[in-house]
Amino acid sequence: MDARFLVDPRGSLVYADGQGSPLVGRTGYFRLQATSPDWVLLLRSPAEGGLAPPRPRVVLAGDVSVFPVQDLIAFLGQSRWSGVLKVSCPGVERHLVLKDGDVRSAWSDSTADRVGEVVLRLGYMTKAQLDAVLADTPPSRLGKALVERGLLKSHDLYKCLNEQISEIFHGMMLAKEGTFSLIDQDIDEKSITHNLSVGMQGLLMDSIRKIDELAQFRKRIPHGRVVVIRKKPSDGKLEPEEDALLALVDGQLTVLELAQGGKLSEFDATRITYRLLEGGYVGVAQQAPAPAVKAPKVEPADAGPLDEKRLLGVFNVIFREVRNEVAKHGNLDMFLSSANAALRGSGVSMSRVLAGLSFMEDGALDTDMVLTQFNQLKSAGHMGSEPLMTFKQALSDVMFFLLFQAGELLETRADEDLARRVKELLSTLDPK
């Protein structure tokens, strides 16, 4: 029974589905019990007892916020109960159909929980392929239609259906507000679209594990939309599933996209990415890094005497190195914005040779502008008795500021590798 009633602004209870209210035959006094806003409980006062109404009937209902769903689910599995469990939360309602304590099917009114969406998330087909099948297939027959048309293997459909049940079950476990109701009814095997039977205890333990592990994963992978960036290749020490996911990492794909490419759930892709992060194989960023700019070749120190052009050339290579390393980790816009603000505000160096300059998109300073200002200041006698050393000090100040900024954004290993490369570049300025 799914009769609807309206409580009008005056507090009157009105049957909203036409004539013949199902409350006929329930005359008498009832006391309204205090409940959460999502449900109403009336208890006859005094109680009369009597025969229970025919099935289906609600035998238990409650408030999700104070009676954890996982406790109820554990009880239903242990008692090998048959019937339907409904959990209604703000914005979504989910059902589990139980037979002797096992889950036979699951339903949700959330679009994300539909089997077609699960098939897409696991990367078995494209949206266009799915839409073409749905155009002439009722949703209840979608799985069978995909297999009949050769778009999905039977074992892949089985995986998708199990994943659908697991996600709906997990959504119930995460419910923090709303209501639950337990409906005592016969389970018609003919009404179950797919012959599945998933153990309640296994689903429960798996969901609890996911909740615990995800809390740890979210410390480094805040959501599935972060971009995964390769930091080093496989070295033969990885598990097969880790190797497979690492092979998909191209610096542009998010965790969700890697999950789709690897035919994994978001949780499994997050779990594997976390292990790769811990091993230093990948990093994560909020957005895909800008393409790296290839640094020009630096002439060796003995190619000629050190002058302002060659000095600036080496430092520009260093600036690009820093820029490119930050870009790999997806923090380029913030980095360049902060660096340019400091440069324009004389927060990096007080030298007039850098006045009014900004870093270009590739991370370098404009060679013509810098050298023009250097020569003008040198001719006017504003660069001191050793113009080249004064120029080098100004560029060094910029370099150390950029390295400091990068160190705030990079992981320790990346920061150390960058410092090593910068040291090697600086050594080209030392006389042999």
N, C-alpha and C positions, 0 to 999 in steps of 0.2 A: 504494500500500500504506500502511495506517495501523495496523499491528499495535502492540498495547500490551504493554509489559513492566513488571514490578514488581521493583524492587530492594528486597528485604526487609531488616530490621534487621541481619541477619548478612552482608549484601552479596551474597546470592545473586540471580541473574537468573532471574525466573520469567515465563513467557508468560502473560499475563492474559486472553487471548481464547479459551481453550478448548484443544482438541487440535490437533496438527499445527503446531508452531512453525515460522515462516518461517526460523529459523536452521538447520533441517535441511539438510544439504548444505554447511554452512559449518564443518565440523569442522576443528580445528587450533588452533594457539596464536595468541593475539592480545595485543597490548600495549595497555593502557589509557593514553590520552594525557591530560595535564592540561588541563582545560577549565573554563569557567565552570559554575556549578551547574545551568544549564538544559539542558545537553546532554552526551552521553557519546560518545566517539570511541574505537573499537577498531581497531587496525591489525594485519593479519596479519603474523606474524613467523616465518620470512622471507616476503616477498611471493611470490605464485605467479602473479599476472597472470591472463590468461584472458579469455574473452568477457564483455562487460558484460551484466548482467541486462536483461530486456525493459523497455521504458518502461511507465509512468512510473518514473523513478529520480532520486534526489538526486545531483547532480553537483558541488554546492558547498554548504558550510555553514560558518557562522562565528559569531563573537561580535560583536554590534552595538556593544558598548562600545569595541572596539579596531579594528574595521573599519567605517568610516562607511558607512551605507546609501547615501548620495548618491553615493559613488564607485562602488559596485556598479551602481547604477541608471544612471549615466552610461555605464558600460561596456556594459551590456545594450542601451541605446539605440543606441550607436554601432555595435555589432556586429550589430544587427538580429536579436536573439535571440528565439526563440519558446519559451514554456513558462510556468511559474508561479513567481513569487517570493513566498515566505511570510516574514513578519516576526512573531515572537512576542515580545511584551513582557509584563511583569507585568500581568495583568488583561485583555489584549486580544490577539487574533491578526488580522492583516490579510493579504490576498492580492491580488496583481496578476496578471491573465491577459494575457500579452504575445504578440503576433503580429508577427513581423518588426520587432521593436523598438518597436512602438506598443502602447499600453494598450487592450485590447478590453473589459475589464470589471474590476471591483474588488469585493472582498468583505471584510466585517469582522464579527466576532461582537459588536461593541459596538452596543448599542441606538441610541446617538446617530448611528451611521453608516448606519442603515437609510434607504432612499429615502423612506419615509413620514415619518421625522423631519426629513429635509431639506426635504420639501414643507411641513411645518409651520413650520420655522424661516424659510423664505422667504416665509411668509404667504399661501400660495395657498389654504389651507382651514383649517377649524377642527378641533380634536381630535375632536369629535363626528362630523363628516363623515368623517374618516379611519377612525374606529372602525367606522362603519356599513359602509364598503366592506370593511374587513379581516374583518368578521364572516362573509362568505361568499366571500372571495377569498384564494387562497394568496399569501403574500408575493412569490413569484417572478412573479406576474402583476399585481401591484399597479399598476405604472405604466400598463399597457395598460387595466386596468379603470377607472382614473381618467379616462383619455381617452375611453373608450367611454361612460361615464356622463355625460360633459360637464362633469366637475368640474375638468378640466385641459386646456388646449390642448396640441397636439402640441409646439409650440415651447417651451412652458413645461416640459413633461416633459423635453425635451432639455436645457434649462438645469439642471433639478434633477439629472438623471443625471450631467451633467458636473460639477456642484458636488459630488455624492457621490464621484465618482472623485477630484476634486481634494482633498477633505477626507481621504479614506483615504490617498491618496498623501502628503499633508502630514503625516498622523499617522505614517507610516513614516519620513519624513525627520526627525521630532523624536525618534525612538526613541534612548534613551541607554543602555539595557541590554536584555538578552534575546538572542535568536538569530535568524539568518536562514537560509533554505535555498532553493536554486535547484533546481527540479524540471524535468527534461527530459521533456516529454510532448507529444503531438500536441494541437493545439487544435481541438476539434470546434466548428465554426461553429454547428451546430444547438443546442448547449448554451448558447450565448450569448444571453441573453434579449433584449437590445437591440443593434441594429446601430450600435455606436459604435466609433470609432477615434481615440484622443487621442494626439497626439505626445508621446513621452517627453521630448524636449528641452524642449518648451514647458512641460510640467508641472514639470520639474526647475528651470528658470529661475524660474518663477512661485513655486515653493515657497521657493527661496533668497531671492528678493526679499521674500516675506512674512516670513521669519525675520528678515532684516535690518531691515525697516521696522517690524515689530512691536516689536522691542527699543527703537526710538525712541518709538513710540506709547505704550508702557507707562510711560514716564516721567511722562506726564500723564494717561493713561487706564489705571489699573492692572488693570482687568478689565471685562468687558462688563456688569456689574450696576450700574455707576455711573449716576446720573441726569443727564440732559443738560438744562441750563437756558438759555433764550434770554436773551441780554444786549442784543442790538440787532437790528433787522430787516434784511432783505436790502436792499442798496443798489445793485443792478444790476451789481456787480462779481464775483458768484459764478458758478461753473460750474453748468450745469443740474442735475447730480446733487447739488451742494451746496445749491442753492435748494430742491430737492425734499425733502431731508432736513431742512433748517431749517424748512420748512413744517410738518413733523410734530412739531417740538419744542414741548411744552406745559408743561415743567417737572416732569412726572410720569413720563415714560417713560425707561427705561434704554437703553443702547446696543443691547442685545439686542432690546428691544422696538421700537426704531426700525428695526433691521435687518429685523424681521418685517414691520413696517408698510410699509417701502420695498421689500420683496422683495429684500433684499440679504443677502449672507453676513455673518457677524460681522466678518470681516476688513475687508470693504469699508465697512461701517458705521463701524468704528473708524477707518479711514483718513480718511473724509469728516469725521467728528466732530473728528478731530485737526486737519484743515485749518481747520475752523470755529473751533476753539479758538485756533489761531494767529492768525486774523484778528480775534479778539475778538467773534465773533458769538454764541458760547455759552460756558458754563462747565460744570463737572461737580461733582457732589456725591455723597457716599456714600448719601444718602437724599433723597427728595422733600422740598422745603422746606415748612414750615408755611405756611398761608395768611397773607398779609399783613394786618395790621390797619390800617384806614384811619385816618390821623391826623386829629384834629379841626381845624377851621379856627382859625388863630391870629388874634386881633384885632390890627389895626394899632396901632402905638405911640401914635398920637395919639387913640386911642379913649378914653383916660382915663389917670389917673395910674397909675404902676406900683405894685402892691401884691403881697403874698405869694402871693395866689391866681393872679394873672396871671403872675407870675414862675414859679411851679411849673408852670402850664399850658404855657408855652413850653418849659421844660426837659423836660416829659413828652413833648411832641411830638418833641423831639430824641431822647430815649431810644427812642421807638417807631421813629423813622427808622433808628437804628443797629440795633435789633432786627430790623427788616424786611429790611435789607440783608444782614445775616448769615444770616437765614432763607432768602433766595434762593439761598444757596450751600450750604445743607444742614448748617450747623454750629450750629443754634440751641440744641439741648439742652446741648451742651458750653459754649456761650457763656453761657447763663443760669445754669447751675450754677456756673461760675467767678465770674460777677458777683455772685451772691447770697452765695457763700461769702466773697468779699472784703468785701461790704457788712456782713454779720453779724459778721465778724471785725475790723471797723474798719480794714480794709486800704485803704479808699477815702478815708474822711474821718474825722477825730476828732470832728466835730461831733455833739453829743448829739441834734440835731434828726433825725438819720437812724438813731438807735439802734433795733435790733430790727426794722428794715424789710427787705422783700424785694421784688424786681421781680415784677410780675404777669405773666401769660402774654403780654400784649400789649407787654411791655417797659417799662411805666410804673410809677411809684410810686403807691401808694394815696393819692389827694388828701386824703380826710378824715383819715386817720391822720397824714399829714405835717403838715397844717395844725393839727391838734389839738396835736401835740407842739410845733410852732413857737409857738403862742399860749401854751401852758403855760410853756415856757422863757422866752418874752419877758416874761410877767407876773412870773416869778420873778427876772428880771434876769440871766438866763444867756445872752442873745444879744448882749451888749455894747451900746455906745452907738449903734451903727447896725445894728439887728437885720436889716433887709432886705439890707444888703450882706453881713453874716455868712451869711445864708441863701443868697444868690446864690453866695458862695464855696464853700459846702458842695456845692451842686448842680453847680457848675462842676467841682469835684474828681471828682464822680461821672461827669460827662460825659467828661472827659479820660481817665478810666480805661476807660470803655466804648469810646471811640475807639481807645485803645491796644490793647485786646483785639481789637476788630474788625480793626484793621490787621494783626494776626498771622494772621487767617483769610481776609482778602480779597485778591484780586489788586490790583495797583497802580492800575489804572484805576478799579475799583469803589471803592477806598479814597479816591482823589482826588475822585470824584464825591460821595461821602458827605460829605467834609470841606467841599466847596463848599456843599452843601445846609444843613449845620449852621451854617456861617458866615452864610448868608442868614437863618436862623431867629434866630440871636443878634442880628442887626442890628435885629430888631423891638423889642428891649429898649432900644436906644439912643434917647435923647431927640432929637427932630427940631429 
